Amino acid sequence: MPFATVRTRKRVTKFTVKGCELCDSGPVGVLWQDSFCRVAYVGDADYPGMCRVILNRHVGEMTDLTPRERSRLMKVVFATESALRVVARPDKINLASLGNVVPHLHWHVIPRYLDDGHFPRPIWAQPVRSPRRRALPDRRKLSRRLKALLGNA
């Protein structure tokens, strides 16, 4: 999928790309957002509370960002982790930025439990057991917690 690029002073800015599911997804499941990125609630019953931190413009890699932008994005990733630790009370949090299937910069923030279907392996591996079903964390509480950590959109 080609990137649409425009040269600006000293750096390349990449915009949205038609056909990219993260460029096209807009506000679906958004818990928090600003002009730079958004936190979307995945709602996966096997991994309750799983979120994605999605850059609003189409960029493939962290090194496509300026150092300041990298710090800003990671601040949101870490705030999402902190909010999930309070609201979902997982045994562990996994952070992953893969982009192999969708080459749009995003981070998965995944609450993990000792009795989930894959623990201790990655959620994309073959399951090792049938997962114990858990209730999904309250989206409103999670959104409020994110806003308290990051400010209002």
Sequence and secondary structure as in RCSB ss.txt:
>XXXX:A:sequence
MPFATVRTRKRVTKFTVKGCELCDSGPVGVLWQDSFCRVAYVGDADYPGMCRVILNRHVGEMTDLTPRERSRLMK
VVFATESALRVVARPDKINLASLGNVVPHLHWHVIPRYLDDGHFPRPIWAQPVRSPRRRALPDRRKLSRRLKALL
GNA
>XXXX:A:secstr
    EEEETTEEEE   TT HHHH TTTTEEEE SSEEEEE   TTSTT EEEEESS    GGGS HHHHHHHHH
HHHHHHHHHHHHT  SEEEEE   SSS S EEEEEEE TTSSSTTS TTS  SS         HHHHHHHHHHHH
   
